[in-house]
């Protein structure tokens, strides 16, 4: 895929079929996109190609690790945004590779890397958590 104006949120959309991204998505727009188009997987469900992973950290302990439910991340819910920070997002391509845009510059390249490479920069972040999402039928 060619370089174009994108961040990791847009890269998810590009991989899943959006041919042109109009503007850079922010975290709130990305959460809305996930809420409207995906269901969150349980920790026991097997990851499949085209599933989206979101890497989270926390600036506070308002929402304990293991309790992120993207459907509940709404401005009208008391405590929102619960100290949560979206660090990264990527798409599973097969059992071992993910599609991502790690480069934070808007014109940086997309890449396919092993999932452990995509996760490595975030494992030590405060309150690290990974949620997985599958397109709704």
C-alpha positions as CSV (number, residue, x, y, z in Angstrom):
1,X,0.0,0.0,0.0
2,X,1.3,3.5,-0.8
3,X,2.0,6.2,1.6
4,X,-0.8,8.7,2.2
5,X,-2.1,10.9,4.9
6,X,-2.8,8.5,7.8
7,X,-2.3,7.5,11.4
8,X,-2.7,4.0,12.9
9,X,-6.5,4.6,13.2
10,X,-6.8,5.4,9.5
11,X,-4.5,2.5,8.6
12,X,-7.1,0.2,10.2
13,X,-9.8,1.6,7.9
14,X,-7.5,1.5,4.8
15,X,-6.7,-2.1,5.4
16,X,-10.4,-3.0,5.9
17,X,-11.5,-1.5,2.6
18,X,-11.7,2.3,2.8
19,X,-9.9,3.4,-0.4
20,X,-9.4,7.0,0.6
21,X,-9.3,8.5,4.1
22,X,-10.6,12.1,4.2
23,X,-8.9,13.2,7.4
24,X,-6.8,11.9,10.3
25,X,-9.0,10.2,12.9
26,X,-8.6,11.1,16.5
27,X,-9.2,8.7,19.4
28,X,-12.9,9.6,19.9
29,X,-13.7,9.2,16.2
30,X,-11.9,5.9,16.2
31,X,-13.8,4.6,19.2
32,X,-17.0,5.6,17.5
33,X,-15.9,3.8,14.4
34,X,-15.2,0.6,16.4
35,X,-18.5,0.9,18.4
36,X,-20.5,1.3,15.2
37,X,-18.9,-1.4,13.1
38,X,-17.4,-4.1,15.4
39,X,-18.1,-6.3,18.4
40,X,-15.6,-6.7,21.1
41,X,-14.1,-10.2,21.5
42,X,-13.8,-12.0,24.8
43,X,-10.4,-12.9,26.0
44,X,-11.0,-16.5,25.1
45,X,-12.1,-16.0,21.5
46,X,-9.5,-16.9,18.8
47,X,-8.2,-14.0,16.8
48,X,-8.9,-14.2,13.0
49,X,-7.7,-12.2,10.0
50,X,-9.3,-8.7,9.8
51,X,-9.8,-8.5,13.6
52,X,-8.7,-5.2,15.0
53,X,-6.6,-4.9,18.1
54,X,-6.4,-1.7,20.2
55,X,-3.5,-1.1,22.6
56,X,-4.5,0.9,25.7
57,X,-2.7,2.4,28.6
58,X,-3.9,4.4,31.6
59,X,-3.1,7.7,33.2
60,X,-5.0,6.7,36.3
61,X,-6.5,3.6,37.8
62,X,-10.2,4.6,37.4
63,X,-10.9,1.6,35.3
64,X,-9.0,-1.5,36.4
65,X,-7.1,-3.6,33.9
66,X,-9.3,-6.2,32.2
67,X,-12.4,-4.0,32.4
68,X,-12.4,-2.0,29.1
69,X,-15.6,-2.4,27.3
70,X,-15.5,-0.2,24.2
71,X,-19.3,-0.1,24.0
72,X,-19.4,1.7,27.3
73,X,-16.8,4.4,26.4
74,X,-19.3,7.2,25.9
75,X,-19.1,10.8,27.1
76,X,-22.4,10.5,29.0
77,X,-21.0,7.7,31.2
78,X,-19.7,9.0,34.6
79,X,-16.0,8.9,34.7
80,X,-15.4,9.0,31.0
81,X,-12.7,8.7,29.6
82,X,-11.6,6.7,32.7
83,X,-7.9,7.7,32.3
84,X,-7.6,5.5,29.2
85,X,-5.2,6.3,26.4
86,X,-5.3,4.6,23.0
87,X,-1.6,3.9,22.2
88,X,-2.0,2.0,19.0
89,X,-4.3,0.0,16.7
90,X,-3.6,-2.6,14.1
91,X,-5.3,-5.3,12.0
92,X,-4.6,-9.0,12.1
93,X,-3.6,-10.3,8.7
94,X,-3.0,-14.0,9.5
95,X,-1.9,-16.0,12.6
96,X,1.4,-14.2,12.9
97,X,1.4,-10.8,11.1
98,X,-0.5,-7.5,11.6
99,X,-1.0,-4.5,9.4
100,X,-0.1,-1.2,11.1
101,X,1.2,2.3,10.7
102,X,3.7,2.7,13.5
103,X,5.4,5.8,12.1
104,X,3.7,8.8,13.8
105,X,4.2,11.2,10.9
106,X,1.1,11.6,8.7
107,X,3.0,10.5,5.6
108,X,4.9,7.5,7.1
109,X,4.6,4.0,5.5
110,X,2.3,1.1,6.4
111,X,3.9,-2.2,7.3
112,X,3.2,-5.8,8.1
113,X,5.1,-7.1,11.1
114,X,4.7,-9.9,13.7
115,X,2.2,-9.0,16.4
116,X,4.9,-9.2,19.1
117,X,6.8,-6.5,17.2
118,X,3.7,-4.3,17.0
119,X,3.1,-4.7,20.8
120,X,6.7,-4.4,22.1
121,X,6.8,-0.6,22.4
122,X,3.8,-0.6,24.6
123,X,4.2,-3.6,27.0
124,X,5.7,-1.4,29.8
125,X,3.2,1.4,29.6
126,X,1.1,2.0,32.7
127,X,-2.0,-0.1,32.7
128,X,-1.3,-1.9,29.4
129,X,-4.3,-3.7,28.0
130,X,-5.2,-5.1,24.6
131,X,-8.8,-5.3,23.3
132,X,-9.8,-7.2,20.2
133,X,-12.7,-6.5,17.9
134,X,-14.4,-8.2,15.0
135,X,-16.6,-6.6,12.3
136,X,-20.3,-6.9,13.1
137,X,-22.3,-9.0,10.6
